[in-house]
């Protein structure tokens, strides 16, 4: 199975083969800013499962744990489609919303729950991290 995530204008795509290693929700303040929402949702795939198509810009930042994350976004519409985090070598995170697929596998893990908005309720979570 190949799923394709894309930016709003379709200029940047990530073709992902097979199932993700993990799907998670991040409540950190930086994910809230990046998404413009209360949290970010990402699917992590092995690097060899992901083929990127189209030009992209790159933004790097240091996370709460002191590690770097490098985000790839469409230079035309600004959508962040994927990123790599140095604390998880060999994995590529892809924004679940960029798949535009309501049947995409649900997240099983949340991180930075201490920063979650109090009205957020997630069901089916197996791992919770503050």
VEXZAMAR-171888 format. One record per residue (C-alpha): y, z, x; residue in three letters. Coordinates in steps of 0.25 Angstrom, whole numbers, padded with zeros to 4 digits, always signed. Layout:
residues N
YZXala ...
This chain:
residues 130
+0000+0000+0000unk +0014-0003+0005unk +0026+0003-0001unk +0040-0002+0002unk +0052+0007+0002unk +0066+0000+0003unk +0081+0003+0003unk +0089+0000-0010unk +0093-0014-0005unk +0079-0017+0000unk +0084-0020+0014unk +0075-0009+0021unk +0061-0007+0017unk +0049+0002+0022unk +0036-0004+0019unk +0026+0008+0019unk +0011+0006+0019unk +0001+0016+0014unk +0004+0030+0009unk +0015+0039+0015unk +0010+0051+0024unk +0019+0060+0016unk +0030+0059+0005unk +0040+0071+0005unk +0053+0076-0001unk +0064+0081+0008unk +0075+0090+0003unk +0083+0091+0016unk +0098+0089+0015unk +0098+0076+0023unk +0087+0069+0014unk +0096+0073+0002unk +0108+0066+0009unk +0100+0054+0013unk +0094+0052-0001unk +0106+0056-0009unk +0095+0064-0017unk +0090+0079-0017unk +0079+0075-0007unk +0072+0064+0000unk +0058+0059-0002unk +0051+0052+0009unk +0037+0046+0012unk +0032+0046+0026unk +0023+0035+0031unk +0017+0033+0045unk +0026+0023+0053unk +0016+0012+0053unk +0015+0012+0038unk +0030+0009+0037unk +0037-0005+0039unk +0052-0006+0038unk +0059-0018+0034unk +0073-0021+0035unk +0085-0016+0043unk +0089-0002+0042unk +0099+0008+0047unk +0095+0021+0054unk +0100+0035+0053unk +0095+0047+0061unk +0097+0061+0058unk +0091+0075+0063unk +0084+0083+0052unk +0083+0097+0049unk +0072+0099+0059unk +0079+0092+0070unk +0072+0079+0070unk +0077+0065+0069unk +0075+0056+0057unk +0079+0041+0057unk +0082+0035+0044unk +0082+0020+0041unk +0091+0015+0030unk +0095+0002+0024unk +0108-0003+0030unk +0112-0010+0017unk +0109+0000+0006unk +0108+0013+0014unk +0094+0017+0009unk +0086+0026+0018unk +0072+0020+0018unk +0064+0027+0029unk +0065+0037+0041unk +0058+0043+0052unk +0058+0057+0057unk +0055+0061+0071unk +0047+0073+0066unk +0038+0064+0060unk +0034+0053+0070unk +0027+0041+0065unk +0031+0043+0050unk +0042+0035+0042unk +0048+0042+0030unk +0052+0032+0019unk +0061+0036+0007unk +0052+0037-0005unk +0063+0032-0014unk +0064+0019-0006unk +0050+0016-0011unk +0056+0016-0026unk +0042+0019-0030unk +0040+0030-0041unk +0025+0030-0038unk +0027+0033-0023unk +0019+0046-0019unk +0026+0059-0022unk +0030+0068-0011unk +0021+0080-0007unk +0030+0087+0002unk +0045+0092+0002unk +0053+0097+0014unk +0066+0105+0015unk +0064+0111+0001unk +0074+0122+0004unk +0085+0111+0002unk +0079+0105-0011unk +0088+0104-0023unk +0083+0116-0032unk +0081+0106-0044unk +0071+0097-0036unk +0057+0099-0040unk +0045+0091-0033unk +0031+0091-0038unk +0018+0089-0031unk +0024+0094-0017unk +0013+0099-0008unk +0022+0103+0004unk +0035+0110+0004unk +0044+0112+0016unk +0057+0119+0017unk 
